[in-house]
């Protein structure tokens, strides 16, 4: 199982809190993240494959993994109130996930539901 993690700068603290809360569930899972987000993931003690930073192609790399069905889900801690110069890439990622039926969470509550559902499916 491979999960992609992305977090806008204003949401990185929420992402770190989420990862720390779910470390036991995520420790055995292959994680991939955009560049700066990946550094935060590493700081929680989890292993992660770091791609490019979101604005310079990382979002597109995760979209490509989604299109190739190489991801189980995308956890995107998105800041809906911030301005993001790479917003077209964000929209493209969300569209690709919809087209290829890849679950995408854009807030901690949905991320928790996805992680719990996949965890229960794996353990059950």
C-alpha positions as semicolon CSV with decimal commas, in nm:
position;residue;x (nm);y (nm);z (nm)
1;X;0,000;0,000;0,000
2;X;0,127;0,347;-0,088
3;X;-0,021;0,672;0,041
4;X;0,063;1,021;-0,083
5;X;0,080;1,309;0,164
6;X;0,063;1,677;0,072
7;X;0,021;1,978;0,300
8;X;0,002;2,346;0,225
9;X;0,229;2,549;0,453
10;X;-0,056;2,672;0,673
11;X;-0,172;2,314;0,730
12;X;0,162;2,146;0,804
13;X;0,107;2,160;1,185
14;X;-0,229;1,980;1,142
15;X;-0,061;1,723;0,919
16;X;0,217;1,659;1,173
17;X;-0,041;1,616;1,450
18;X;-0,237;1,372;1,231
19;X;0,076;1,171;1,146
20;X;0,184;1,151;1,510
21;X;-0,165;1,035;1,611
22;X;-0,162;0,764;1,341
23;X;0,204;0,661;1,354
24;X;0,118;0,302;1,447
25;X;-0,105;0,268;1,140
26;X;0,126;0,451;0,899
27;X;0,455;0,295;1,009
28;X;0,410;-0,014;0,791
29;X;0,282;0,177;0,488
30;X;0,488;0,317;0,203
31;X;0,455;0,696;0,209
32;X;0,531;0,946;-0,064
33;X;0,514;1,323;-0,023
34;X;0,589;1,649;-0,195
35;X;0,931;1,790;-0,105
36;X;0,880;2,024;0,188
37;X;0,595;1,816;0,326
38;X;0,826;1,515;0,314
39;X;1,072;1,685;0,548
40;X;0,795;1,733;0,803
41;X;0,690;1,368;0,761
42;X;1,051;1,258;0,826
43;X;1,058;1,469;1,142
44;X;0,775;1,254;1,283
45;X;1,000;0,949;1,250
46;X;0,812;0,800;0,954
47;X;0,991;0,694;0,637
48;X;0,886;0,878;0,322
49;X;0,986;0,908;-0,042
50;X;1,022;1,280;-0,117
51;X;0,923;1,412;-0,458
52;X;0,954;1,768;-0,589
53;X;0,800;2,055;-0,397
54;X;0,433;2,100;-0,490
55;X;0,467;2,429;-0,680
56;X;0,754;2,299;-0,894
57;X;0,599;1,970;-0,999
58;X;0,538;1,759;-0,688
59;X;0,160;1,785;-0,716
60;X;0,189;1,673;-1,079
61;X;0,411;1,379;-0,978
62;X;0,150;1,264;-0,727
63;X;-0,121;1,308;-0,990
64;X;0,082;1,086;-1,224
65;X;0,112;0,817;-0,955
66;X;-0,266;0,840;-0,911
67;X;-0,328;0,806;-1,284
68;X;-0,100;0,500;-1,292
69;X;-0,298;0,346;-1,000
70;X;0,017;0,335;-0,785
71;X;-0,152;0,500;-0,484
72;X;-0,415;0,371;-0,247
73;X;-0,510;0,723;-0,141
74;X;-0,401;1,086;-0,121
75;X;-0,405;1,279;0,205
76;X;-0,401;1,647;0,110
77;X;-0,399;1,887;0,404
78;X;-0,522;2,175;0,192
79;X;-0,553;2,538;0,296
80;X;-0,874;2,653;0,123
81;X;-0,831;3,011;0,244
82;X;-0,474;3,067;0,123
83;X;-0,365;3,180;-0,221
84;X;-0,154;2,925;-0,405
85;X;0,025;3,005;-0,730
86;X;0,007;2,638;-0,824
87;X;-0,373;2,615;-0,781
88;X;-0,413;2,473;-1,135
89;X;-0,189;2,181;-1,029
90;X;-0,401;2,129;-0,717
91;X;-0,719;2,120;-0,925
92;X;-0,555;1,881;-1,172
93;X;-0,455;1,645;-0,889
94;X;-0,808;1,642;-0,750
95;X;-0,953;1,582;-1,099
96;X;-0,710;1,294;-1,167
97;X;-0,805;1,133;-0,835
98;X;-1,172;1,162;-0,930
99;X;-1,114;1,023;-1,281
100;X;-0,917;0,724;-1,151
101;X;-1,125;0,667;-0,838
102;X;-0,838;0,731;-0,596
103;X;-0,969;0,838;-0,254
104;X;-0,850;1,190;-0,166
105;X;-0,895;1,354;0,172
106;X;-0,862;1,731;0,186
107;X;-0,900;1,774;0,563
108;X;-0,798;1,585;0,880
109;X;-1,146;1,444;0,950
110;X;-1,171;1,278;0,609
111;X;-0,809;1,164;0,628
112;X;-0,885;0,991;0,958
113;X;-1,188;0,815;0,809
114;X;-0,981;0,690;0,514
115;X;-0,693;0,569;0,732
116;X;-0,931;0,394;0,973
117;X;-1,122;0,228;0,689
118;X;-0,806;0,103;0,517
119;X;-0,657;-0,008;0,849
120;X;-0,971;-0,204;0,938
121;X;-0,979;-0,358;0,589
122;X;-0,615;-0,469;0,622
123;X;-0,660;-0,605;0,973
124;X;-1,001;-0,766;0,913
